[in-house]
Amino acid sequence: MTKSAVIIGAGIGGISLAIRLQAAGYNTTVVEALDKPGGRAYVREQDGFTFDMGPTVLTVPHFIEELFSLQPGESGEPPSGDFPDHMLPKTPHATELRINEGTSGGPETSKYVTIRPILPFYRIYFDDGTYFDYDGEPESTRRQIQAIEPADLEGYERFHKDARAIFERGFLELGYTYFGDPWTMIKVIPDLFKLDAVRSLFGFTSRYFKSDKLRQVFSFETLLVGGNPLRVPAIYAMIHFVEKTWGIHFAMGGTGALVNAFVQKFQELGGTIRCSSPVDKILVDDLRTATGVRLKGGEEIQADLVVSNADYAHTYMNLIDAKHRRWNPDWKVKLMQHSMSLVVIYFGFKKKDGETLDLQHHNIILGPRYEALLENIFEKKVLSEDFSQYLHIPTLTDPSLAPEGHHACYTLIPVPHKGADVDWDKVGPGFVDKVLTMLDVEGYIPDLKSRIVTQSYITPDYFEGPLQSYLGNAFGVEPRLEHSAFFRPHNRSEDIENLYLVGASAQPGAGTPSVMMSAKITARVIFKDHGVPGVVGAAPVADAGQGISAK
């Protein structure tokens, strides 16, 4: 008899898991509160412009290829392993060669969506107007380090060596393992200490670089997955090698095009997706077993298992009655650190005749303070006068996202979550104007304000409201050391039988590739629990250790 599954939330993690379950033979239904799929990767269309509202950075294209390659009756275990040899670097310039060959997307991916490599990965602007083009290419990296601080060249070589060791252990070896019990954590602790991967990432980076600029270049990336570089463990130094190994990529049409392609694949496999279907409760019987969900309109959907791709705190505190929760009571959920929030400004502007923007697809614009600003955002929960931002200009790669003669952009500013005393209805308009004025006056986009033809924005209120994230957090549980591995919310609920979690809050963490990894981890746990044939054996899969998130 065919088993059934219902997944709450059509974010990338939820859809990735839905594809895996449907391919393995589960009759899978995805219910989404919003009017179209995507979750944090929702798409806003206004005045002829297309704006990705959330994630825009894609790495590890073979994760995507694996999903599109799944066929009915397959459990999703690739015969060549999770990280096939042909996907790993063979030479110092492997990434550059692969990008030049144009092999971002595999043959199955190309049937659904076009993925294009982006170089440089990021342009990182410092407050003095200088910048660093981060592209992962060894000689380019060394040349720019030489220009900033020649004494740091030797430090970079040591950083490169040690970051690679963390990548090989933390990502390639432990990337898909699952910390479901304390023993799995205990087994890897000696390795983490040996690699010096438990100190803060910023502290780790500071061992190798004297220059404040270079310390920022090699630590900022965790902000893109909701992590404070001053607090995330140095295991996140692996991000440097994740990007060097597989590059940074963009889905033509935007991340929304990738979401739509995943939905298409899921439906081709026979799955059902229902939008505008918010969940009111997860149904739990007297034996504390999940039996389905009840929608806000009263309709009940029965299922053999339930998976939540929703925010961890929302799942436990709002969707499950307290009487069913012993391991995740309200006080424990509230005690955890939840990631910072964001203000994201979406704007379209006219091009000038003959204008070439002196910007890249991905731009990191750092403010005058780094450590002090991070402390205000994450620890003190104070909205500062200064700010840093990520400016995304996808029309430099894909002009179809805007009307002819225009650019579509968004700029993303980390801000405290709603633990801060900020009335965004009052503060928002002035804050947005200050950010756009800065881009204009400081010459990033000259005369920007006079050229804007469409504009909108979101604040922590959006994350708390439509996305139902506790305190308006933007990335789920913050990836601190005390919320990593076994101490991060588990993909299999400890409270309720046949209830599972997937996505940014669950293991391994936030970021587009990580939530796809989360889907595979959760699928393996489900398949083991339910006796689905063809999956990796119980010893290495179930509760055998979990890798740490990489963007």
Summary of the structure (lengths in Angstrom):
residues: 551
radius of gyration: 22.3
end to end distance: 38.9
largest distance: 69.3
contacts: 1965
relative contact order: 0.18
helix: 40%
strand: 19%
